[in-house]
Amino acid sequence: MKFLNKVLIITIFCGILMACNDSNNVPEPDEIPEVPANIETPDFQNVYISSDKACYAPGEQVSFSLSAGTMPSSLKVRYKYLNEVVSEMNINSNSWTWNTPSEDFKGYMAEVYMEENGTETIYATIGIDVSSEWTKFPRYGFLSDYSQLEEGDIEEVMEGLNRHHINGIQFYDWHNKHHKPLPFNDGNPASSWKDIINKEVYLSTVKSYISTAHRYNMKTMYYNLIYGAWGDAQEDGVDKQWYVYKDNTHSNKDFHPLSSPFLSNLYVLDPSNTLWQDYYSLENNLVYQHLDFDGFHMDQLGDRGIVYDYDGIQLNLSQSFEPFINAMKSGAQEKYNVMNAVNQYGQQGIASAATDFLYTEVWSPNDSYNDLSGIIRQNDVYTGGEKNTVLAAYVNYDLASQQGYFNTPSVLMTDAVIFAFGGAHLELGEHMLGKEYFPNNNLSMKEDLKTSLIAYYDFQVAYQNLLRDGGTFNAVSLQSLDGKLIFSNWPADIGEVGVIAKRLENRQIISLINFLDATTTNWRDNSGIQASPGQIENAHIVLKSSDQVKNIWIASPDIAGGASRIINFAQEGENVSFSLPELKYWTMIVVEY
């Protein structure tokens, strides 16, 4: 599915008026003048901006392309780091380049605009990730169809992922047997094979996806279970002493049952068994020898209950992941490793192992928005904030059992929470992800969701140094003077605005998540009942701050393509009063001291 979408054209008046407070008391609402209407929709449409890669090395050149209908001849583009303009230039054609700054691990926003009679019209925005290492700010996508595809089909998928700045791709179920992922004929990789559900996989498609991903500067991760074996595994040299058993007399192998059209049950092996590690390392190296994958995405099946090894000794599988991961790293030092902690099972050991970022597939009872934030924050504790988190969280899960559409508010609210807490969401591939079986494509995205997601991913990239690059979560005191907003320091309930606050050096970051019109606090929203929030405008707010405020600026993925805007304010003692122009799903306020 192609992700090229229309970007709304947004006109932003530069001036946002505020009243100065001439007493030490909290101002009355009528002492803060209304913000004038600051958004218009001009007559032209169909503006689309793109860049040639998902991320860039410091100093690397970015190539931009702008497609549109009638455009004025006096367009400019400016590049911002947070709210600071780092460079600016005139645009004389629909394509141009920019040499990124030399500093590593920074996010930027490019804003294409025109200024006329004191009014700025922003035509398009796009985020730019300047990072020499993708695992610093992982944005993970997936692939799940390796049939005999045309090059144009592959390019269309990857172009869409590139526009969302996806910098790592999980190749889901690309392999043949789990214990012997790459089959061979006469010493060479087979030209095609069957996956476990009896679908045909073509070597040429896998290779083409890998090379196309690399052209967009995306890393490729091959997927497999760390302990899966088909029923014929012993014929391929897998020893019966390596298996996991449900009894202490090695009579009943533990397995995950699969029925037709699946080709085999999945039998479970002991990841801590060094002979199994050696066996799999050889298979791992065969994959790397013949396919240019950048790393290994490891999977598990969660808590298996009480299980035993061949000798009847009870196993703690959650403690077996770390030695397996380290063994894979030892056998392929230059490759990346990440492992799925199913509902956090084994995550502490995974976090301590040679993994490059953390990944959690979220299941019940972790159903609330607060559960998502809790997982991200727990992972931060496990790694001291050194490894960022990706969540596989399947929104509208029950709806995905039949044909239909994703509920737009369900997806955007979930992404707002995950992104505001510094995580990323595995959701984009050939289609949006609705089930743990990635080829399931029953649900489609409506046009409003397609358009919004581009803005959300631009926002995540442009402000990654605030959202995903350190800081300490704290609590702030906000007061709504006109009653438009009911604030609640996170977590928030229905009818409230959730306040997610974080202090980072001389900045206080305040994310407002709008649950005023919400119908549920469950992110999965199985039946798709989450309601679209009404847009709040010109809300009068007082922030308590004992520090002297230098600047306040805001940005929202829902407004102006995420472009940052200065907010005028008045500070009297500890009372900092200002007017918030808009709040739809998520607005980020940045207070600089």
ABEGO torsion letter per residue (X at the ends): XBABBBBBBBBBBABBBBBBBABABBBBAAABBBBBBABBBBABBGBBBBBABABBBBGBBBBBBBBBBBBBAABBBBBBBEABBABBBBBABABBBBBBBABBGBBBBBBBBBBBGGBBBBABBBBBBBBABAAABBBBBBBABABBBBAAAAAAAAAAAAAAGBABBBBBGABBBAABABBBBGGBBBABBBBAAGBBBBAAAAAAAAAAAAAAGBBBBBBBBAABBBAAAAAAGBBAAABBBABAAGABBBBBBBBOABABBBBBBBAABAAAAAAAAAAAAAAAAABABAEBBBBBAEBAEBBBBAAGBBBBAAAAAAAAAAAAAAABAABBBBBBBBGGBGAAAAAABBBABBBBBBBOABABAAAAAAAAAAAAAAAGGABBBBBBBBBGAAAAABBEBBBAAAAAAAAAAAAAAGBBBBABBABBBABABAABAABBBBAAAAAAAAAAAAAAAAAAAAAABEEBBBBBBBBBAAGABBBBBOBBBBGBBBBBBBBBEABBBBBBBBAAABABABAAGAAGABBBBBBBBGBBBBBBBABBBABBBBBBAABGGGBBBBBBBBBBEABBBBBBABBBABBBBBBBX
